[in-house]
Every structure is written in structure tokens, then in C-alpha cells.
Amino acid sequence: MVHLTGAAHTVFAVTRDANGGLHIATHVNTAGLSGVGLTTGNTYHASQPDSFVSNSGGAGNEFTFINNFLMTAPGPGNNVRVHELIHGYIDTNGNVVAVIDNFTSDCG
């Protein structure tokens, strides 16, 4: 367990194309996010560049979410890396047609 404090900087870009499609792109960067291990007292520094892309139009809604989270600590084997990729498609009736979810994590 790590108690984290800090801030997140989020940028949104929303555009509508000539055919009425809506395109949303989001990027999140944790600036100065750090923490203290509740059992070890180690200092951790986090980096979390996230992105989310959504494209919708007459054919449905396609989205991609990418999460890369890195928390570094002093000493060997104390870092934590997490990678998550979610990609999906929702048809014009609101049915989820396809979702790909790839999640990995490791310490190093």
C-alpha cells in the first residue's frame, strides 16, 4: 500500500467532423505525483501518461483506452509497471460488438 499525493494534468480535445461524427481525445499526465509506502516508508514517484480516443459517427462508436502506470522506488525490484489496453466498438443500437482488454503488470 502506498499513500499517493499530487496533481493530474488533463487535456481534452473534442472535434465534430462534417458528417456529424464526434472525436474525443484525452491525455492525462500526473505531474509531481509521489507517495510513501505505508509499511516500508519508501518514497515512490509515479508517472501515468494515459490516453483515451473515441470516434463516433453513423456507423457506431469506436474507442481505445491506453493506461501506462509506472511507480519508481529506490532499490532493486521496487518499481511497479502496469500496462492496460482496451479497445472496443459499440454499434448504432448500443450493443457492445467487440472489446479487447490486454492487462499486464510486473515489478522491476
C-alpha positions as CSV (number, residue, x, y, z in Angstrom):
1,M,0.0,0.0,0.0
2,V,1.3,3.4,-1.0
3,H,-0.3,6.7,0.1
4,L,-0.2,9.0,-3.0
5,T,-0.5,12.8,-3.2
6,G,-0.1,15.1,-6.1
7,A,-1.8,16.5,-9.2
8,A,-3.0,15.3,-12.6
9,H,-2.9,17.4,-15.7
10,T,-5.7,16.5,-18.2
11,V,-6.1,17.8,-21.8
12,F,-9.3,17.2,-23.8
13,A,-9.7,17.7,-27.5
14,V,-13.2,17.4,-28.9
15,T,-14.0,17.9,-32.6
16,R,-17.0,17.3,-34.8
17,D,-16.5,16.4,-38.4
18,A,-18.6,17.4,-41.5
19,N,-20.6,14.2,-41.3
20,G,-21.6,14.7,-37.7
21,G,-19.0,12.4,-36.2
22,L,-17.7,13.2,-32.8
23,H,-14.0,12.7,-32.0
24,I,-12.7,12.9,-28.4
25,A,-9.0,12.6,-27.4
26,T,-7.9,12.8,-23.8
27,H,-4.4,12.7,-22.3
28,V,-3.7,12.6,-18.6
29,N,-0.2,13.2,-17.1
30,T,0.5,13.0,-13.3
31,A,2.8,15.9,-12.6
32,G,4.6,15.6,-9.2
33,L,2.6,12.6,-8.0
34,S,4.5,10.9,-5.3
35,G,3.8,8.6,-2.3
36,V,5.1,6.9,0.8
37,G,4.9,3.1,1.3
38,L,2.7,2.5,4.3
39,T,4.7,-0.5,5.5
40,T,8.2,0.3,4.2
41,G,8.4,4.1,4.3
42,N,9.9,4.1,0.8
43,T,9.4,7.1,-1.3
44,Y,7.7,6.4,-4.7
45,H,7.3,8.6,-7.7
46,A,4.5,8.0,-10.2
47,S,4.2,8.6,-13.9
48,Q,0.9,7.9,-15.5
49,P,0.6,9.0,-19.1
50,D,-3.0,7.9,-20.1
51,S,-4.8,8.4,-23.3
52,F,-8.4,7.8,-24.4
53,V,-9.6,8.1,-28.0
54,S,-13.3,7.9,-29.0
55,N,-14.6,8.2,-32.6
56,S,-18.4,8.1,-33.2
57,G,-20.5,8.6,-36.3
58,G,-23.2,7.0,-38.3
59,A,-21.6,3.6,-38.1
60,G,-21.2,3.4,-34.3
61,N,-18.7,4.3,-31.7
62,E,-15.2,3.0,-31.5
63,F,-12.9,3.7,-28.5
64,T,-9.4,3.0,-27.3
65,F,-8.1,3.4,-23.8
66,I,-4.3,3.1,-23.0
67,N,-3.1,3.2,-19.5
68,N,0.7,3.1,-18.7
69,F,1.4,3.5,-15.0
70,L,5.0,3.5,-13.6
71,M,5.8,3.9,-9.9
72,T,9.5,4.0,-9.1
73,A,11.1,3.5,-5.7
74,P,14.7,3.2,-4.5
75,G,16.5,-0.1,-4.5
76,P,16.3,-3.1,-6.8
77,G,12.9,-4.7,-7.6
78,N,10.8,-2.0,-6.0
79,N,9.3,-0.4,-9.2
80,V,5.8,-1.3,-10.4
81,R,4.8,-1.2,-14.1
82,V,1.2,-1.6,-15.3
83,H,0.1,-1.5,-18.9
84,E,-3.6,-1.8,-20.0
85,L,-5.1,-1.6,-23.5
86,I,-8.8,-1.6,-24.0
87,H,-10.3,-1.3,-27.5
88,G,-14.0,-1.6,-28.2
89,Y,-16.8,-1.0,-30.7
90,I,-20.4,-0.2,-29.9
91,D,-22.9,-0.4,-32.8
92,T,-25.6,2.1,-33.6
93,N,-28.1,0.1,-31.4
94,G,-25.9,0.4,-28.3
95,N,-24.6,-3.2,-28.4
96,V,-21.0,-3.8,-27.5
97,V,-19.8,-5.7,-30.5
98,A,-16.1,-6.2,-29.7
99,V,-13.8,-5.5,-26.7
100,I,-10.1,-6.2,-26.5
101,D,-8.6,-6.0,-23.0
102,N,-4.9,-6.6,-22.6
103,F,-3.6,-6.1,-19.0
104,T,0.0,-6.7,-17.8
105,S,1.9,-5.7,-14.6
106,D,5.3,-6.5,-13.2
107,C,7.9,-5.4,-10.7
108,G,11.4,-4.5,-11.5
